[in-house]
Structure formats: C-alpha cells, structure tokens
Amino acid sequence: MNNMNNESNYAYLPDELLVTIMEDMPETVDMAKKLTNLDDGDVVKGRNLLIQHGLISIANAGSHTNSLVAIDGGLVVEKMTGMDLLLAIAVGVEGLAEDPSVKWGADRRQFISWQAALPHHEANTRLVQGIMFLMELSVLSSSEHEIRIMDGSHLTPIMKLNSMLSAKDEGAGEEFIEAFGL
C-alpha cells in the first residue's frame, strides 16, 4: 500500500491514488476469488441455466435499439445543529439516441425528488436510502423503454427497504413515519 509516489511528497490526485488502487487490485481479486469458491465451470453452468430459462437473450449482430434508459439516484444527509436535512433524488437518463424513443409525461416521471427536515436520529439515513430506492423503482417502472438499467446488486434494495421499514421498531419517532408518508 503506497501513500505517495512522487519526489515532492505531495500526491497528484486522483492519478496517484488510482495507480495505487490498480497496483493492489490483483491481490484483492485473488482474495475475492478464494472467498467465492467459484470456478469457471460454475459460471458457465449458471449462464447456461439462465439461457435455458429465457433470462438471457442473445442479440443478433444487426439488431439494435434506441430505446434505452438508465436510472440512478442520489441522497444527502446534512446533520445540522438542531436537525437533519434529508434529500433524495431519482433520475432516468436516456441513451445516446438523437431523438428520444419514448416520451416522458405527467404519468411517466423522468425524475423524482424528496426532502425533509427531521430531528436527529440514526434511522434518518436509512429512511432517505429507502426512499431513494423506491423513487428509482418508480422512475424505472413508469418508463416504457425496451432496455431499463438500474445499478446495484439485487439484494441491496431488499436490505435497504427492510432496514427502513424496521426503524419504527427501533425507536424512530412519529416524524420519521410522517416523512415516509405512512
């Protein structure tokens, strides 16, 4: 692990940081490979099962679509002196087509935002994470694009929602419930 590589003892960021990360990557990959206990045969077997069940399609060489959208969200938790300010957004961004292939409108929202000011509580971060995920799902589900992309793993959203919904049992106040809209 390197902290500074140049002679002036002042790092040229982000370049030197990225070089250090990339230098350490082979060791990290080897450790992860040992922990997953997968070999290439398992990956091929899993892929073949997904193809058999119609969950992976193979595109023809000449086929393409301009109907593509990617959904992403962001959040801010600003811990102030007397409160926490919370903000979450979700946005759908079209692919690189010259003309949008699908029209957004009143019943198909391309973006959503939410904000609240709440008393300090450890559950506030979980609230805003859960709301951001729900907004991402809302934008994704209202889109009529052929290809819809949402980042993250499949389990993370379930864990975020579970964490958010269990906060009341852990002492989150009425403000939490009202901010969520229940």
Number of C-alpha atoms within 10 A of each C-alpha: 7 11 11 15 14 10 7 8 9 10 14 12 9 8 9 16 16 11 13 15 13 12 13 13 12 11 11 12 11 10 11 11 12 10 9 8 8 10 10 8 9 11 11 11 10 12 13 14 13 13 12 11 8 10 10 12 9 7 8 7 6 5 6 8 11 17 18 21 24 18 22 21 22 15 18 15 17 13 16 11 8 10 13 19 17 20 19 23 20 26 21 23 15 19 16 11 11 7 11 15 17 16 12 15 10 6 8 16 18 22 19 16 15 16 16 17 19 17 17 16 16 12 20 24 17 19 23 26 25 23 26 25 21 17 23 26 18 19 20 25 13 14 23 16 20 12 13 17 14 15 10 9 8 9 8 11 17 13 12 20 17 13 16 21 16 14 19 14 8 9 12 18 16 10 13 22 14 10 17 16 7 6
